[in-house]
Amino acid sequence: MKKGILDILKGKFLVSGDAPKNWLFLLFASFLAALMISSSHQADKRVHEIAALNEKVRKLRSEFVEGRSKVQQLRLESSIKNTLVESGLKPSIDPPKKIKVKAEEK
């Protein structure tokens, strides 16, 4: 048993009589390992891209909510009144009168 482990550690299985079979298996195993490492790196890259896009979506959503609240504030009657008073317009003292139009019959 001790001799078998020493032979593996010294690499004698790579130079023995059936070495080409061992070399083909090692090349195949190396190829699979490289493929697995590449796949893992690609997955990590995608995860980082998704995290960056989620952060961007969160910022854009925040900007949208802020803009919407500003627009709602500007649409309030009190803010419109203040803007018009600064321009020199005042609210009417007399309430508006309703105009009724009668349709002509033919």
Secondary structure per residue as TSV (DSSP state, phi and psi in degrees):
chain	resnum	aa	ss	phi	psi
A	1	M	-	360.0	-44.3
A	2	K	H	-62.7	-38.5
A	3	K	H	-66.9	-38.0
A	4	G	H	-64.5	-40.4
A	5	I	H	-68.0	-40.3
A	6	L	H	-65.0	-37.6
A	7	D	H	-63.6	-40.6
A	8	I	H	-67.2	-43.6
A	9	L	H	-65.7	-35.1
A	10	K	H	-78.7	-15.7
A	11	G	T	85.0	23.6
A	12	K	G	-66.4	-23.7
A	13	F	G	-69.1	-15.6
A	14	L	G	-86.7	-16.2
A	15	V	T	-118.2	5.1
A	16	S	S	-75.4	-174.3
A	17	G	T	-66.2	-35.8
A	18	D	T	-100.3	33.4
A	19	A	H	-63.4	-38.0
A	20	P	H	-57.0	-36.3
A	21	K	H	-64.6	-42.2
A	22	N	H	-65.5	-40.7
A	23	W	H	-63.7	-41.7
A	24	L	H	-62.6	-41.3
A	25	F	H	-65.0	-41.0
A	26	L	H	-64.9	-40.1
A	27	L	H	-64.2	-42.0
A	28	F	H	-63.3	-44.8
A	29	A	H	-64.0	-39.1
A	30	S	H	-65.1	-40.9
A	31	F	H	-62.4	-44.8
A	32	L	H	-63.3	-38.6
A	33	A	H	-64.8	-43.5
A	34	A	H	-64.0	-40.1
A	35	L	H	-63.2	-41.7
A	36	M	H	-65.7	-42.1
A	37	I	H	-63.9	-43.6
A	38	S	H	-61.9	-43.6
A	39	S	H	-62.8	-40.1
A	40	S	H	-64.3	-42.2
A	41	H	H	-64.3	-40.7
A	42	Q	H	-62.7	-41.2
A	43	A	H	-65.1	-42.5
A	44	D	H	-62.7	-39.8
A	45	K	H	-62.0	-43.0
A	46	R	H	-63.5	-40.7
A	47	V	H	-61.7	-42.3
A	48	H	H	-66.2	-39.5
A	49	E	H	-63.3	-42.7
A	50	I	H	-64.3	-40.6
A	51	A	H	-64.1	-41.1
A	52	A	H	-65.5	-41.4
A	53	L	H	-66.7	-37.8
A	54	N	H	-63.6	-38.8
A	55	E	H	-64.8	-40.8
A	56	K	H	-64.7	-41.4
A	57	V	H	-62.6	-41.4
A	58	R	H	-62.8	-42.1
A	59	K	H	-66.2	-43.7
A	60	L	H	-64.8	-38.3
A	61	R	H	-63.8	-39.9
A	62	S	H	-63.8	-43.5
A	63	E	H	-63.4	-39.7
A	64	F	H	-62.6	-45.8
A	65	V	H	-63.7	-40.2
A	66	E	H	-63.8	-44.7
A	67	G	H	-64.4	-40.6
A	68	R	H	-64.2	-39.3
A	69	S	H	-68.3	-35.2
A	70	K	H	-64.5	-42.8
A	71	V	H	-64.2	-41.7
A	72	Q	H	-63.6	-37.2
A	73	Q	H	-65.7	-40.1
A	74	L	H	-69.8	-25.3
A	75	R	T	-82.6	-8.6
A	76	L	S	-64.7	145.5
A	77	E	H	-61.0	-39.1
A	78	S	H	-64.8	-39.7
A	79	S	H	-72.1	-33.0
A	80	I	H	-66.1	-41.9
A	81	K	H	-60.0	-46.2
A	82	N	H	-61.3	-39.2
A	83	T	H	-66.1	-41.5
A	84	L	H	-70.6	-35.1
A	85	V	H	-64.2	-38.8
A	86	E	H	-64.0	-31.5
A	87	S	H	-80.2	-11.2
A	88	G	T	104.2	1.5
A	89	L	-	-94.5	142.1
A	90	K	-	-120.3	156.6
A	91	P	-	-69.1	149.4
A	92	S	-	-69.9	142.2
A	93	I	S	-79.8	-41.0
A	94	D	S	-83.5	137.1
A	95	P	-	-69.7	154.5
A	96	P	-	-66.6	150.6
A	97	K	-	-105.9	143.1
A	98	K	-	-84.3	131.7
A	99	I	-	-102.6	125.8
A	100	K	-	-107.6	130.6
A	101	V	-	-113.3	126.8
A	102	K	-	-90.5	134.0
A	103	A	-	-76.9	140.1
A	104	E	-	-79.8	137.3
A	105	E	-	-96.9	138.6
A	106	K	-	-107.7	360.0
